[in-house]
Amino acid sequence: MTFEAVRKLALGLRGTVEAPSYRTPGFKVAGKLFARFHEHGEWVVVRTTFERREELLASDPQTFTLTPHYRDHPWILVRVEDCPVATMRLALRDAHALAMDEAKPRVRGG
């Protein structure tokens, strides 16, 4: 994978716009960030769930990692050059769906 390939995959998801995040290119849908390039250049930070993050970390620790900064947040770092296209596509698609779900208005019970 390359960063340009990641950009193409992210922008191919419905409603995605590229917007800066922490001075790096980021990708949002409905105003919600779902992925961004990490400032250290090797990684893409991708929204996930805590459960899925644990599965990914256990399945491929060379491709997926976690820094102390993200420990309490539902995000994971993906090493771009080690990640197969299909894996990156799925990670971005899942992150996009999570952001879309977060953006949905919530109905308050009453």
N, CA, C and O atoms as CSV, one atom per row, in Angstrom:
chain,resi,resn,atom,element,x,y,z
A,1,MET,N,N,0.848,-1.187,0.000
A,1,MET,CA,C,0.000,0.000,0.000
A,1,MET,C,C,0.886,1.240,0.000
A,1,MET,O,O,2.034,1.222,0.444
A,2,THR,N,N,0.309,2.298,-0.510
A,2,THR,CA,C,0.939,3.616,-0.463
A,2,THR,C,C,-0.062,4.597,0.146
A,2,THR,O,O,-1.252,4.300,0.251
A,3,PHE,N,N,0.430,5.754,0.541
A,3,PHE,CA,C,-0.476,6.763,1.079
A,3,PHE,C,C,-1.457,7.235,0.006
A,3,PHE,O,O,-2.613,7.530,0.312
A,4,GLU,N,N,-1.014,7.309,-1.226
A,4,GLU,CA,C,-1.931,7.716,-2.298
A,4,GLU,C,C,-3.035,6.679,-2.495
A,4,GLU,O,O,-4.180,7.034,-2.776
A,5,ALA,N,N,-2.696,5.411,-2.350
A,5,ALA,CA,C,-3.717,4.362,-2.461
A,5,ALA,C,C,-4.711,4.449,-1.300
A,5,ALA,O,O,-5.909,4.242,-1.491
A,6,VAL,N,N,-4.212,4.756,-0.096
A,6,VAL,CA,C,-5.106,4.939,1.049
A,6,VAL,C,C,-6.047,6.111,0.778
A,6,VAL,O,O,-7.252,6.014,1.011
A,7,ARG,N,N,-5.498,7.207,0.291
A,7,ARG,CA,C,-6.311,8.389,-0.030
A,7,ARG,C,C,-7.408,8.021,-1.026
A,7,ARG,O,O,-8.564,8.406,-0.848
A,8,LYS,N,N,-7.056,7.288,-2.057
A,8,LYS,CA,C,-8.031,6.902,-3.079
A,8,LYS,C,C,-9.133,6.021,-2.484
A,8,LYS,O,O,-10.309,6.210,-2.793
A,9,LEU,N,N,-8.759,5.059,-1.632
A,9,LEU,CA,C,-9.751,4.198,-0.994
A,9,LEU,C,C,-10.687,5.016,-0.105
A,9,LEU,O,O,-11.905,4.845,-0.156
A,10,ALA,N,N,-10.119,5.900,0.704
A,10,ALA,CA,C,-10.932,6.703,1.620
A,10,ALA,C,C,-11.882,7.614,0.851
A,10,ALA,O,O,-13.064,7.697,1.182
A,11,LEU,N,N,-11.375,8.296,-0.171
A,11,LEU,CA,C,-12.211,9.229,-0.923
A,11,LEU,C,C,-13.245,8.511,-1.782
A,11,LEU,O,O,-14.196,9.130,-2.260
A,12,GLY,N,N,-13.063,7.214,-1.978
A,12,GLY,CA,C,-14.038,6.424,-2.722
A,12,GLY,C,C,-15.257,6.038,-1.893
A,12,GLY,O,O,-16.233,5.514,-2.429
A,13,LEU,N,N,-15.203,6.294,-0.595
A,13,LEU,CA,C,-16.340,5.988,0.276
A,13,LEU,C,C,-17.333,7.150,0.233
A,13,LEU,O,O,-16.944,8.316,0.292
A,14,ARG,N,N,-18.589,6.819,0.133
A,14,ARG,CA,C,-19.651,7.806,-0.066
A,14,ARG,C,C,-19.606,8.932,0.970
A,14,ARG,O,O,-19.553,8.692,2.176
A,15,GLY,N,N,-19.629,10.159,0.464
A,15,GLY,CA,C,-19.708,11.334,1.316
A,15,GLY,C,C,-18.406,11.753,1.963
A,15,GLY,O,O,-18.398,12.687,2.765
A,16,THR,N,N,-17.307,11.095,1.641
A,16,THR,CA,C,-16.027,11.399,2.279
A,16,THR,C,C,-15.413,12.660,1.695
A,16,THR,O,O,-15.423,12.877,0.484
A,17,VAL,N,N,-14.877,13.485,2.589
A,17,VAL,CA,C,-14.111,14.661,2.194
A,17,VAL,C,C,-12.749,14.585,2.875
A,17,VAL,O,O,-12.608,14.017,3.958
A,18,GLU,N,N,-11.763,15.164,2.224
A,18,GLU,CA,C,-10.436,15.247,2.829
A,18,GLU,C,C,-10.356,16.563,3.583
A,18,GLU,O,O,-10.670,17.621,3.038
A,19,ALA,N,N,-9.936,16.493,4.835
A,19,ALA,CA,C,-9.835,17.681,5.675
A,19,ALA,C,C,-8.654,17.496,6.622
A,19,ALA,O,O,-8.449,16.398,7.138
A,20,PRO,N,N,-7.886,18.533,6.856
A,20,PRO,CA,C,-6.725,18.388,7.733
A,20,PRO,C,C,-7.120,17.994,9.155
A,20,PRO,O,O,-8.151,18.412,9.683
A,21,SER,N,N,-6.264,17.178,9.746
A,21,SER,CA,C,-6.432,16.773,11.133
A,21,SER,C,C,-5.042,16.697,11.759
A,21,SER,O,O,-4.206,15.908,11.318
A,22,TYR,N,N,-4.798,17.494,12.761
A,22,TYR,CA,C,-3.477,17.551,13.393
A,22,TYR,C,C,-2.372,17.785,12.352
A,22,TYR,O,O,-1.315,17.155,12.391
A,23,ARG,N,N,-2.643,18.688,11.445
A,23,ARG,CA,C,-1.706,19.097,10.385
A,23,ARG,C,C,-1.335,17.955,9.433
A,23,ARG,O,O,-0.289,18.002,8.784
A,24,THR,N,N,-2.184,16.937,9.350
A,24,THR,CA,C,-1.986,15.863,8.380
A,24,THR,C,C,-3.294,15.677,7.613
A,24,THR,O,O,-4.346,16.093,8.097
A,25,PRO,N,N,-3.256,15.065,6.436
A,25,PRO,CA,C,-4.505,14.804,5.717
A,25,PRO,C,C,-5.402,13.864,6.517
A,25,PRO,O,O,-4.951,12.839,7.028
A,26,GLY,N,N,-6.659,14.225,6.614
A,26,GLY,CA,C,-7.633,13.394,7.300
A,26,GLY,C,C,-8.850,13.189,6.416
A,26,GLY,O,O,-9.018,13.868,5.404
A,27,PHE,N,N,-9.697,12.246,6.807
A,27,PHE,CA,C,-10.872,11.908,6.014
A,27,PHE,C,C,-12.087,11.902,6.926
A,27,PHE,O,O,-12.106,11.235,7.961
A,28,LYS,N,N,-13.103,12.659,6.520
A,28,LYS,CA,C,-14.322,12.810,7.310
A,28,LYS,C,C,-15.536,12.451,6.480
A,28,LYS,O,O,-15.536,12.542,5.252
A,29,VAL,N,N,-16.570,12.041,7.193
A,29,VAL,CA,C,-17.880,11.831,6.595
A,29,VAL,C,C,-18.881,12.432,7.576
A,29,VAL,O,O,-18.795,12.196,8.781
A,30,ALA,N,N,-19.820,13.201,7.063
A,30,ALA,CA,C,-20.829,13.860,7.909
A,30,ALA,C,C,-20.174,14.637,9.048
A,30,ALA,O,O,-20.711,14.704,10.154
A,31,GLY,N,N,-19.016,15.220,8.770
A,31,GLY,CA,C,-18.314,16.021,9.762
A,31,GLY,C,C,-17.542,15.235,10.798
A,31,GLY,O,O,-16.971,15.827,11.714
A,32,LYS,N,N,-17.509,13.908,10.679
A,32,LYS,CA,C,-16.835,13.053,11.660
A,32,LYS,C,C,-15.566,12.444,11.059
A,32,LYS,O,O,-15.598,11.843,9.985
A,33,LEU,N,N,-14.466,12.607,11.762
A,33,LEU,CA,C,-13.199,12.029,11.331
A,33,LEU,C,C,-13.257,10.511,11.439
A,33,LEU,O,O,-13.708,9.977,12.452
A,34,PHE,N,N,-12.798,9.808,10.393
A,34,PHE,CA,C,-12.726,8.350,10.489
A,34,PHE,C,C,-11.339,7.815,10.185
A,34,PHE,O,O,-11.063,6.649,10.467
A,35,ALA,N,N,-10.459,8.627,9.618
A,35,ALA,CA,C,-9.077,8.200,9.370
A,35,ALA,C,C,-8.220,9.437,9.120
A,35,ALA,O,O,-8.707,10.471,8.664
A,36,ARG,N,N,-6.945,9.305,9.426
A,36,ARG,CA,C,-6.006,10.386,9.113
A,36,ARG,C,C,-4.606,9.811,9.006
A,36,ARG,O,O,-4.296,8.774,9.591
A,37,PHE,N,N,-3.773,10.497,8.257
A,37,PHE,CA,C,-2.377,10.102,8.191
A,37,PHE,C,C,-1.712,10.525,9.492
A,37,PHE,O,O,-1.949,11.626,9.988
A,38,HIS,N,N,-0.886,9.655,10.040
A,38,HIS,CA,C,-0.175,9.944,11.280
A,38,HIS,C,C,1.030,10.823,10.967
A,38,HIS,O,O,1.642,10.693,9.906
A,39,GLU,N,N,1.361,11.701,11.878
A,39,GLU,CA,C,2.442,12.656,11.637
A,39,GLU,C,C,3.812,12.020,11.474
A,39,GLU,O,O,4.726,12.681,10.981
A,40,HIS,N,N,3.994,10.771,11.866
A,40,HIS,CA,C,5.300,10.126,11.729
A,40,HIS,C,C,5.485,9.440,10.378
A,40,HIS,O,O,6.541,8.858,10.127
A,41,GLY,N,N,4.496,9.497,9.520
A,41,GLY,CA,C,4.674,9.111,8.134
A,41,GLY,C,C,4.483,7.665,7.747
A,41,GLY,O,O,4.268,7.401,6.564
A,42,GLU,N,N,4.544,6.728,8.636
A,42,GLU,CA,C,4.402,5.317,8.268
A,42,GLU,C,C,2.990,4.781,8.475
A,42,GLU,O,O,2.668,3.687,8.009
A,43,TRP,N,N,2.165,5.525,9.154
A,43,TRP,CA,C,0.918,5.000,9.681
A,43,TRP,C,C,-0.303,5.792,9.222
A,43,TRP,O,O,-0.213,6.971,8.877
A,44,VAL,N,N,-1.436,5.112,9.229
A,44,VAL,CA,C,-2.739,5.743,9.111
A,44,VAL,C,C,-3.473,5.422,10.404
A,44,VAL,O,O,-3.487,4.273,10.847
A,45,VAL,N,N,-4.078,6.425,11.004
A,45,VAL,CA,C,-4.863,6.242,12.222
A,45,VAL,C,C,-6.312,6.035,11.789
A,45,VAL,O,O,-6.868,6.854,11.058
A,46,VAL,N,N,-6.917,4.948,12.235
A,46,VAL,CA,C,-8.244,4.565,11.756
A,46,VAL,C,C,-9.180,4.340,12.944
A,46,VAL,O,O,-8.822,3.684,13.923
A,47,ARG,N,N,-10.383,4.899,12.833
A,47,ARG,CA,C,-11.419,4.682,13.856
A,47,ARG,C,C,-11.812,3.204,13.870
A,47,ARG,O,O,-11.880,2.562,12.821
A,48,THR,N,N,-12.065,2.679,15.053
A,48,THR,CA,C,-12.495,1.293,15.201
A,48,THR,C,C,-13.290,1.181,16.493
A,48,THR,O,O,-13.658,2.196,17.085
A,49,THR,N,N,-13.553,-0.012,16.923
A,49,THR,CA,C,-14.127,-0.244,18.256
A,49,THR,C,C,-13.028,-0.852,19.108
A,49,THR,O,O,-12.035,-1.360,18.586
A,50,PHE,N,N,-13.209,-0.799,20.419
A,50,PHE,CA,C,-12.204,-1.406,21.299
A,50,PHE,C,C,-12.098,-2.907,21.056
A,50,PHE,O,O,-11.002,-3.466,21.076
A,51,GLU,N,N,-13.236,-3.558,20.827
A,51,GLU,CA,C,-13.233,-5.010,20.602
A,51,GLU,C,C,-12.502,-5.360,19.311
A,51,GLU,O,O,-11.658,-6.256,19.291
A,52,ARG,N,N,-12.830,-4.653,18.238
A,52,ARG,CA,C,-12.190,-4.927,16.945
A,52,ARG,C,C,-10.704,-4.607,17.007
A,52,ARG,O,O,-9.893,-5.307,16.401
A,53,ARG,N,N,-10.342,-3.560,17.730
A,53,ARG,CA,C,-8.933,-3.187,17.859
A,53,ARG,C,C,-8.135,-4.330,18.473
A,53,ARG,O,O,-7.041,-4.642,18.004
A,54,GLU,N,N,-8.671,-4.955,19.517
A,54,GLU,CA,C,-7.974,-6.072,20.149
A,54,GLU,C,C,-7.787,-7.228,19.172
A,54,GLU,O,O,-6.733,-7.863,19.147
A,55,GLU,N,N,-8.811,-7.497,18.372
A,55,GLU,CA,C,-8.707,-8.563,17.364
A,55,GLU,C,C,-7.609,-8.248,16.350
A,55,GLU,O,O,-6.810,-9.119,16.005
A,56,LEU,N,N,-7.572,-7.008,15.875
A,56,LEU,CA,C,-6.580,-6.619,14.875
A,56,LEU,C,C,-5.167,-6.678,15.438
A,56,LEU,O,O,-4.254,-7.175,14.779
A,57,LEU,N,N,-4.984,-6.173,16.651
A,57,LEU,CA,C,-3.666,-6.200,17.277
A,57,LEU,C,C,-3.164,-7.633,17.446
A,57,LEU,O,O,-1.983,-7.907,17.231
A,58,ALA,N,N,-4.048,-8.538,17.827
A,58,ALA,CA,C,-3.672,-9.941,18.016
A,58,ALA,C,C,-3.411,-10.641,16.688
A,58,ALA,O,O,-2.556,-11.523,16.605
A,59,SER,N,N,-4.144,-10.250,15.652
A,59,SER,CA,C,-4.036,-10.950,14.373
A,59,SER,C,C,-2.787,-10.595,13.580
A,59,SER,O,O,-2.249,-11.442,12.866
A,60,ASP,N,N,-2.313,-9.347,13.695
A,60,ASP,CA,C,-1.177,-8.932,12.865
A,60,ASP,C,C,-0.455,-7.744,13.509
A,60,ASP,O,O,-0.664,-6.603,13.097
A,61,PRO,N,N,0.390,-7.996,14.511
A,61,PRO,CA,C,1.063,-6.900,15.219
A,61,PRO,C,C,2.095,-6.145,14.372
A,61,PRO,O,O,2.548,-5.077,14.781
A,62,GLN,N,N,2.469,-6.665,13.221
A,62,GLN,CA,C,3.377,-5.926,12.343
A,62,GLN,C,C,2.617,-4.828,11.598
A,62,GLN,O,O,3.168,-3.759,11.333
A,63,THR,N,N,1.371,-5.086,11.267
A,63,THR,CA,C,0.561,-4.132,10.520
A,63,THR,C,C,-0.192,-3.181,11.440
A,63,THR,O,O,-0.344,-2.004,11.114
A,64,PHE,N,N,-0.665,-3.670,12.582
A,64,PHE,CA,C,-1.481,-2.873,13.491
A,64,PHE,C,C,-0.737,-2.619,14.785
A,64,PHE,O,O,-0.062,-3.504,15.312
A,65,THR,N,N,-0.868,-1.391,15.299
A,65,THR,CA,C,-0.238,-1.067,16.576
A,65,THR,C,C,-1.084,-0.047,17.312
A,65,THR,O,O,-2.071,0.473,16.791
A,66,LEU,N,N,-0.670,0.220,18.532
A,66,LEU,CA,C,-1.357,1.160,19.397
A,66,LEU,C,C,-0.299,1.947,20.143
A,66,LEU,O,O,0.661,1.365,20.649
A,67,THR,N,N,-0.455,3.245,20.221
A,67,THR,CA,C,0.440,4.072,21.025
A,67,THR,C,C,-0.271,4.422,22.325
A,67,THR,O,O,-1.496,4.326,22.399
A,68,PRO,N,N,0.468,4.822,23.345
A,68,PRO,CA,C,-0.177,5.204,24.609
A,68,PRO,C,C,-1.240,6.294,24.418
A,68,PRO,O,O,-2.241,6.310,25.133
A,69,HIS,N,N,-1.034,7.186,23.478
A,69,HIS,CA,C,-1.999,8.265,23.228
A,69,HIS,C,C,-3.386,7.725,22.889
A,69,HIS,O,O,-4.392,8.310,23.294
A,70,TYR,N,N,-3.450,6.632,22.162
A,70,TYR,CA,C,-4.733,6.085,21.700
A,70,TYR,C,C,-5.307,4.993,22.610
A,70,TYR,O,O,-6.386,4.469,22.334
A,71,ARG,N,N,-4.614,4.652,23.668
A,71,ARG,CA,C,-5.037,3.554,24.541
A,71,ARG,C,C,-6.494,3.687,25.003
A,71,ARG,O,O,-7.223,2.696,25.038
A,72,ASP,N,N,-6.918,4.893,25.354
A,72,ASP,CA,C,-8.271,5.101,25.878
A,72,ASP,C,C,-9.254,5.574,24.810
A,72,ASP,O,O,-10.359,6.009,25.132
A,73,HIS,N,N,-8.864,5.491,23.564
A,73,HIS,CA,C,-9.707,5.964,22.457
A,73,HIS,C,C,-9.874,4.848,21.426
A,73,HIS,O,O,-8.952,4.056,21.227
A,74,PRO,N,N,-11.020,4.773,20.774
A,74,PRO,CA,C,-11.274,3.672,19.823
A,74,PRO,C,C,-10.646,3.919,18.446
A,74,PRO,O,O,-11.349,4.086,17.450
A,75,TRP,N,N,-9.326,3.939,18.412
A,75,TRP,CA,C,-8.556,4.135,17.184
A,75,TRP,C,C,-7.415,3.133,17.159
A,75,TRP,O,O,-7.001,2.621,18.199
A,76,ILE,N,N,-6.910,2.858,15.960
A,76,ILE,CA,C,-5.766,1.960,15.805
A,76,ILE,C,C,-4.859,2.535,14.724
A,76,ILE,O,O,-5.331,3.222,13.818
A,77,LEU,N,N,-3.576,2.261,14.814
A,77,LEU,CA,C,-2.629,2.678,13.792
A,77,LEU,C,C,-2.362,1.502,12.858
A,77,LEU,O,O,-2.159,0.371,13.300
A,78,VAL,N,N,-2.367,1.791,11.562
A,78,VAL,CA,C,-2.150,0.778,10.534
A,78,VAL,C,C,-0.902,1.168,9.748
A,78,VAL,O,O,-0.838,2.258,9.180
A,79,ARG,N,N,0.089,0.277,9.717
A,79,ARG,CA,C,1.321,0.546,8.953
A,79,ARG,C,C,0.981,0.402,7.475
A,79,ARG,O,O,0.615,-0.680,7.017
A,80,VAL,N,N,1.102,1.482,6.747
A,80,VAL,CA,C,0.641,1.536,5.366
A,80,VAL,C,C,1.360,0.534,4.482
A,80,VAL,O,O,0.705,-0.212,3.755
A,81,GLU,N,N,2.670,0.492,4.517
A,81,GLU,CA,C,3.393,-0.363,3.568
A,81,GLU,C,C,3.195,-1.847,3.822
A,81,GLU,O,O,3.375,-2.651,2.907
A,82,ASP,N,N,2.830,-2.236,5.043
A,82,ASP,CA,C,2.633,-3.649,5.372
A,82,ASP,C,C,1.200,-4.123,5.187
A,82,ASP,O,O,0.929,-5.322,5.254
A,83,CYS,N,N,0.293,-3.206,4.958
A,83,CYS,CA,C,-1.126,-3.561,4.960
A,83,CYS,C,C,-1.604,-3.976,3.570
A,83,CYS,O,O,-1.458,-3.209,2.619
A,84,PRO,N,N,-2.169,-5.165,3.436
A,84,PRO,CA,C,-2.760,-5.561,2.157
A,84,PRO,C,C,-3.928,-4.632,1.803
A,84,PRO,O,O,-4.617,-4.118,2.685
A,85,VAL,N,N,-4.131,-4.433,0.531
A,85,VAL,CA,C,-5.194,-3.536,0.061
A,85,VAL,C,C,-6.547,-3.943,0.632
A,85,VAL,O,O,-7.299,-3.087,1.097
A,86,ALA,N,N,-6.867,-5.220,0.608
A,86,ALA,CA,C,-8.170,-5.682,1.095
A,86,ALA,C,C,-8.356,-5.371,2.580
A,86,ALA,O,O,-9.457,-5.030,3.013
A,87,THR,N,N,-7.287,-5.488,3.352
A,87,THR,CA,C,-7.357,-5.197,4.782
A,87,THR,C,C,-7.581,-3.711,5.021
A,87,THR,O,O,-8.397,-3.325,5.858
A,88,MET,N,N,-6.849,-2.876,4.278
A,88,MET,CA,C,-7.019,-1.428,4.415
A,88,MET,C,C,-8.420,-1.019,3.976
A,88,MET,O,O,-9.060,-0.192,4.626
A,89,ARG,N,N,-8.894,-1.592,2.881
A,89,ARG,CA,C,-10.244,-1.274,2.397
A,89,ARG,C,C,-11.281,-1.584,3.475
A,89,ARG,O,O,-12.174,-0.774,3.724
A,90,LEU,N,N,-11.171,-2.736,4.108
A,90,LEU,CA,C,-12.115,-3.132,5.152
A,90,LEU,C,C,-11.999,-2.216,6.371
A,90,LEU,O,O,-13.015,-1.800,6.928
A,91,ALA,N,N,-10.781,-1.900,6.786
A,91,ALA,CA,C,-10.580,-1.021,7.942
A,91,ALA,C,C,-11.201,0.353,7.692
A,91,ALA,O,O,-11.861,0.911,8.568
A,92,LEU,N,N,-10.987,0.892,6.495
A,92,LEU,CA,C,-11.554,2.202,6.167
A,92,LEU,C,C,-13.074,2.136,6.057
A,92,LEU,O,O,-13.771,3.039,6.519
A,93,ARG,N,N,-13.586,1.078,5.451
A,93,ARG,CA,C,-15.038,0.932,5.312
A,93,ARG,C,C,-15.701,0.825,6.687
A,93,ARG,O,O,-16.741,1.439,6.925
A,94,ASP,N,N,-15.103,0.048,7.588
A,94,ASP,CA,C,-15.643,-0.075,8.939
A,94,ASP,C,C,-15.572,1.256,9.683
A,94,ASP,O,O,-16.520,1.635,10.371
A,95,ALA,N,N,-14.450,1.967,9.546
A,95,ALA,CA,C,-14.285,3.266,10.202
A,95,ALA,C,C,-15.303,4.271,9.677
A,95,ALA,O,O,-15.874,5.043,10.448
A,96,HIS,N,N,-15.528,4.260,8.376
A,96,HIS,CA,C,-16.505,5.133,7.735
A,96,HIS,C,C,-17.903,4.856,8.302
A,96,HIS,O,O,-18.648,5.785,8.613
A,97,ALA,N,N,-18.249,3.572,8.433
A,97,ALA,CA,C,-19.563,3.198,8.959
A,97,ALA,C,C,-19.716,3.649,10.417
A,97,ALA,O,O,-20.791,4.105,10.808
A,98,LEU,N,N,-18.676,3.529,11.209
A,98,LEU,CA,C,-18.731,3.989,12.595
A,98,LEU,C,C,-18.945,5.495,12.667
A,98,LEU,O,O,-19.731,5.975,13.483
A,99,ALA,N,N,-18.251,6.236,11.820
A,99,ALA,CA,C,-18.414,7.694,11.793
A,99,ALA,C,C,-19.816,8.078,11.345
A,99,ALA,O,O,-20.423,8.993,11.902
A,100,MET,N,N,-20.328,7.382,10.343
A,100,MET,CA,C,-21.692,7.656,9.884
A,100,MET,C,C,-22.694,7.387,11.005
A,100,MET,O,O,-23.630,8.159,11.209
A,101,ASP,N,N,-22.492,6.299,11.722
A,101,ASP,CA,C,-23.397,5.961,12.813
A,101,ASP,C,C,-23.335,7.028,13.910
A,101,ASP,O,O,-24.365,7.411,14.464
A,102,GLU,N,N,-22.140,7.500,14.217
A,102,GLU,CA,C,-21.981,8.537,15.240
A,102,GLU,C,C,-22.648,9.841,14.817
A,102,GLU,O,O,-23.124,10.602,15.660
A,103,ALA,N,N,-22.680,10.095,13.536
A,103,ALA,CA,C,-23.257,11.337,13.026
A,103,ALA,C,C,-24.777,11.336,13.000
A,103,ALA,O,O,-25.398,12.392,12.884
A,104,LYS,N,N,-25.379,10.155,13.108
A,104,LYS,CA,C,-26.849,10.068,13.058
A,104,LYS,C,C,-27.459,10.770,14.262
A,104,LYS,O,O,-26.958,10.643,15.380
A,105,PRO,N,N,-28.540,11.510,14.037
A,105,PRO,CA,C,-29.212,12.140,15.183
A,105,PRO,C,C,-29.807,11.059,16.090
A,105,PRO,O,O,-30.323,10.048,15.614
A,106,ARG,N,N,-29.728,11.283,17.357
A,106,ARG,CA,C,-30.272,10.340,18.334
A,106,ARG,C,C,-31.643,10.819,18.788
A,106,ARG,O,O,-31.848,12.004,19.052
A,107,VAL,N,N,-32.563,9.890,18.873
A,107,VAL,CA,C,-33.911,10.187,19.342
A,107,VAL,C,C,-33.918,9.994,20.854
A,107,VAL,O,O,-33.543,8.938,21.362
A,108,ARG,N,N,-34.345,11.018,21.551
A,108,ARG,CA,C,-34.389,10.924,23.016
A,108,ARG,C,C,-35.722,10.358,23.457
A,108,ARG,O,O,-36.783,10.768,22.985
A,109,GLY,N,N,-35.644,9.417,24.363
A,109,GLY,CA,C,-36.867,8.818,24.914
A,109,GLY,C,C,-37.545,9.760,25.889
A,109,GLY,O,O,-36.902,10.604,26.513
A,110,GLY,N,N,-38.851,9.602,26.010
A,110,GLY,CA,C,-39.433,10.537,26.786
A,110,GLY,C,C,-40.377,10.538,27.766
A,110,GLY,O,O,-40.707,11.595,28.304
